[in-house]
Amino acid sequence: MQRPYVIMGGYMSVDGKIAPADRNGLKFTPYLSKVLRERLHQLRASVDAVLIGINTVMAYPSRETPRLTVRLVQGRNPLRVVLDSHARIPLDAAILDVREAPTLIAVSEAAPPERVRALEERGVEVVRCGERRVDIRRLLGLLYERGVRRLLVEGGGEVRWSFLKERLVDELFVWIMPAIWGGASAPTLVEGEGFLTGDEAVHLELVRTEVVDRHVVLEFRVLR
């Protein structure tokens, strides 16, 4: 299968948390270095599409959902892709404003037709791939067919797990903030059911390390 080159990344605390234990949508962006925020926007400008999952969208009030646009640097906005198997995304979510950037919602065959029609009436592109859940392999093939050659996967934890489990990641970056949040129920960088043995795990090669405004930047190549 031809597919885009997949870059995955995220920022977390020293103890691996990406949000507070109450999962109330308060992400680390306000605490992230300005230099790294600009770097993230530069990365968005360098890819053809940016992808997140519906849980990341639903973690915020509708008008505060991540916009996934390029605002802090000069550059074009990528295609925004949301994995939303059952078309649950609020119709007033900020990410659905196609005046800012094109948006594609990937749903399964189980998505209610009336929800799909409502999204399409907003000018959002909807693709069905998968019976009960979005088939991400098939989705990547569809994205490649429409010209997406580089894809940035920003999250959340379940989405990252889905891509890693299917061995669909080529490059990984992690930005570690000088803070500890704790919380057994706090979301982590990668969630899902997890691998049970070391042989199953996704193995990485560290290709670059850097300290930026007290944040540790790690960049990895995914080993095959």
KAWO-V354370 format. One line per field, one symbol per residue. psi: psi as a letter, one per 40 degrees, with the letter a starting at -180 (. if undefined). burial: # if it has 16 or more other C-alpha atoms within 10 Angstrom, else .. Layout:
BEGIN
psi = ???
burial = ???
END
This chain:
BEGIN
psi = hhiihhhiiiiiideeieiidefeegaeddehidddddddddddeeidihhiiddddeeiideeihdfihdeihiihihhhhhgdefehheehdeegeddiihhhhiieehhdddddddddeehhhhhhicdihhddddddddddeehdhhhheaadddddddddefehdihihhhigihdahdehiidhbadiieidddihiihheiiihhfehhhhhihhi.
burial = ..############.#####....#.##...##..##..#####################.#..#######....###############..######..###########...##..#...########..#####.##.###...##################..##########....#....####........................########..
END
